[in-house]
Amino acid sequence: MTSSVQDGGAPLVKVRIPPVLRDVVDGARQLEVEGATVGAALDALFARFPALHDRLTSDGKLSTFVNVYVNADDVRHRDGLATALGETDTVILLPAMAGGADQGGPTSRAGTVSTVWAPDSA
């Protein structure tokens, strides 16, 4: 039987990358990294892709505009970056998007964005 956890080490978890960040991860939609917690998984990801670290952190901390989910749960409602991960978990990075003047994009009649980004099933 093959396991993603090597010799009692951290689980190998999936991290989904939204289109807006793919330019700094060689175009990858999803990556696998080791990490027993969300913070450890992000550290492993940032070690592989320093430009991603630069885009998502400020003063050594994850920027407030970055939303992080484990499966469908916002980690702010769990244990934050200390949220434990298992080998079936998927971490989703979702930077907040701000809008400017109406450019004819996907808005409702009230002018709110209806869809900015939805995780794809791949």
C-alpha positions as CSV (number, residue, x, y, z in Angstrom):
1,M,0.0,0.0,0.0
2,T,1.3,3.4,-0.9
3,S,0.8,6.4,1.3
4,S,1.4,10.1,0.8
5,V,2.9,10.4,4.3
6,Q,6.5,9.3,4.2
7,D,8.1,7.7,7.3
8,G,5.8,9.5,9.7
9,G,6.4,12.9,8.0
10,A,3.8,15.5,7.0
11,P,1.0,14.6,4.7
12,L,1.2,15.5,1.0
13,V,-1.6,17.9,0.4
14,K,-3.0,19.6,-2.7
15,V,-2.9,23.4,-3.1
16,R,-5.2,24.9,-5.7
17,I,-3.8,28.0,-7.5
18,P,-6.3,30.6,-8.9
19,P,-5.6,32.0,-12.4
20,V,-4.4,35.3,-11.0
21,L,-1.4,33.6,-9.3
22,R,-0.5,31.0,-11.9
23,D,2.1,33.2,-13.6
24,V,4.4,32.8,-10.5
25,V,3.9,29.0,-10.2
26,D,4.9,28.1,-13.7
27,G,1.2,28.0,-14.8
28,A,0.2,25.2,-12.4
29,R,-3.5,24.9,-11.5
30,Q,-2.7,22.6,-8.6
31,L,0.4,21.7,-6.7
32,E,1.3,19.1,-4.0
33,V,3.3,20.1,-1.0
34,E,4.1,18.5,2.4
35,G,2.5,20.1,5.4
36,A,0.9,19.0,8.7
37,T,-0.7,22.5,9.0
38,V,-1.8,25.2,6.6
39,G,1.2,27.3,7.6
40,A,3.6,24.5,7.0
41,A,2.1,23.8,3.6
42,L,2.3,27.5,2.6
43,D,6.0,27.6,3.8
44,A,6.7,24.6,1.6
45,L,4.9,26.3,-1.3
46,F,6.8,29.6,-0.8
47,A,10.1,27.8,-0.6
48,R,9.4,26.4,-4.1
49,F,8.0,29.6,-5.5
50,P,9.6,32.7,-3.8
51,A,7.6,35.0,-6.2
52,L,4.4,33.6,-4.7
53,H,5.7,34.5,-1.2
54,D,6.3,38.1,-2.4
55,R,2.8,38.4,-3.9
56,L,0.9,37.0,-0.9
57,T,2.8,38.2,2.2
58,S,3.5,41.6,3.8
59,D,6.0,42.1,6.5
60,G,6.6,38.4,6.8
61,K,2.9,37.6,7.3
62,L,0.1,36.4,5.0
63,S,-1.6,39.5,3.7
64,T,-5.1,40.2,4.9
65,F,-6.4,40.2,1.3
66,V,-5.6,36.5,0.9
67,N,-8.4,34.1,1.8
68,V,-7.3,30.5,2.6
69,Y,-9.6,27.6,2.6
70,V,-9.2,23.9,3.5
71,N,-11.7,22.1,1.4
72,A,-14.7,24.5,1.7
73,D,-13.8,25.9,5.2
74,D,-12.2,29.3,5.7
75,V,-9.3,28.8,8.0
76,R,-10.1,32.0,9.8
77,H,-13.1,30.1,11.3
78,R,-10.9,27.2,12.3
79,D,-7.3,27.4,13.7
80,G,-5.9,29.9,11.1
81,L,-2.5,28.9,9.8
82,A,-2.3,26.2,12.5
83,T,-5.3,24.4,11.0
84,A,-4.3,20.7,10.7
85,L,-4.1,19.0,7.3
86,G,-4.6,15.4,6.3
87,E,-3.7,13.7,3.0
88,T,-7.2,14.1,1.6
89,D,-7.3,17.8,2.2
90,T,-7.1,20.5,-0.4
91,V,-5.9,24.0,0.4
92,I,-7.4,26.8,-1.8
93,L,-5.7,30.2,-2.1
94,L,-8.1,33.0,-3.0
95,P,-6.8,36.5,-3.1
96,A,-9.5,39.1,-2.8
97,M,-10.2,41.0,-6.0
98,A,-11.1,44.7,-5.9
99,G,-13.1,46.3,-8.6
100,G,-12.9,49.8,-10.1
101,A,-15.1,51.6,-12.5
102,D,-17.7,49.5,-14.4
103,Q,-16.0,48.0,-17.4
104,G,-18.9,45.9,-18.6
105,G,-17.8,42.9,-16.5
106,P,-19.9,40.2,-14.8
107,T,-22.0,42.4,-12.5
108,S,-25.5,42.3,-11.3
109,R,-27.9,45.2,-11.6
110,A,-26.8,46.4,-8.2
111,G,-23.2,46.6,-9.5
112,T,-21.8,43.8,-7.4
113,V,-19.5,41.1,-8.8
114,S,-21.4,37.9,-9.3
115,T,-18.4,35.6,-10.0
116,V,-14.8,36.5,-9.5
117,W,-13.3,33.0,-9.3
118,A,-14.6,29.7,-8.5
119,P,-12.4,26.6,-7.9
120,D,-12.5,24.3,-10.8
121,S,-12.9,20.6,-10.4
122,A,-9.5,19.6,-11.7
